[in-house]
């Protein structure tokens, strides 16, 4: 009996490529959000009436989440 393993080999190649492209697209999508938070720091602080420490924590939170997620991965 001959089994056709072409679909297994194709899946072994396609899945990592698709996963890599998904990560790249997400990184490009999230980058402007993270980089613009620092520029909007004074507006966020005055509009919401937050303390400087809380505002700095709010701005640093996405970076911490990426660092923790990267370390766990």
matplotlib code that plots the C-alpha trace (Angstrom):
import matplotlib.pyplot as plt

x = [0.0, 1.3, 0.4, 0.4, 2.4, 2.6, -0.1, 1.8, 5.0, 3.1, 1.5, 4.9, 6.1, 3.0, 2.1, 5.4, 5.4, 1.8, 2.6, 5.7, 3.7, 1.0, 3.5, 5.1, 1.7, 0.7, 4.1, 3.6, 0.1, 0.9, 4.1, 2.5, 0.3, 3.2, 5.4, 2.7, 1.8, 4.9, 4.0, 0.5, 1.6, 0.8, -2.6, -3.5, -2.4, -4.3, -7.5, -7.9, -6.5, -4.0, -1.0, 2.4, 3.3, 0.1, 0.5, 4.0, 2.8, 0.0, 2.5, 5.0, 2.3, 2.3, 6.1, 6.0, 3.3, 5.4, 8.5, 6.7, 5.0, 8.4, 10.1, 7.4, 7.3]
y = [0.0, 3.4, 6.4, 9.8, 12.0, 15.1, 16.9, 16.2, 17.7, 20.7, 21.4, 21.1, 23.9, 26.1, 26.3, 27.9, 30.3, 31.4, 31.7, 33.8, 36.1, 36.5, 37.5, 40.0, 41.6, 41.9, 43.5, 46.0, 46.7, 47.2, 49.2, 52.6, 52.3, 51.6, 54.4, 57.0, 56.5, 58.5, 61.4, 61.5, 61.3, 64.9, 64.7, 61.5, 62.8, 66.1, 64.7, 61.9, 63.6, 60.9, 61.2, 61.2, 57.8, 56.2, 57.7, 56.3, 52.9, 53.1, 53.9, 51.2, 48.5, 47.3, 47.0, 44.9, 42.7, 42.1, 41.4, 38.9, 37.3, 37.0, 35.5, 32.9, 32.0]
z = [0.0, -1.0, 1.0, -0.4, 2.0, -0.2, 1.8, 5.0, 3.6, 2.2, 5.5, 7.3, 5.0, 4.7, 8.4, 9.6, 6.7, 7.4, 11.1, 10.4, 8.0, 10.7, 13.3, 10.9, 10.0, 13.6, 14.5, 11.7, 12.8, 16.5, 16.1, 15.3, 18.3, 20.7, 19.2, 19.3, 23.0, 24.1, 21.9, 23.3, 26.9, 27.9, 26.2, 28.0, 31.3, 31.1, 29.4, 31.9, 35.0, 35.7, 37.9, 36.1, 37.6, 36.4, 33.0, 32.7, 33.8, 31.2, 28.4, 29.5, 29.9, 26.2, 26.2, 29.4, 27.9, 24.8, 26.9, 29.1, 26.0, 24.2, 27.2, 27.7, 24.0]

ax = plt.figure().add_subplot(projection="3d")
ax.plot(x, y, z, "-o")
ax.set_aspect("equal")
plt.show()
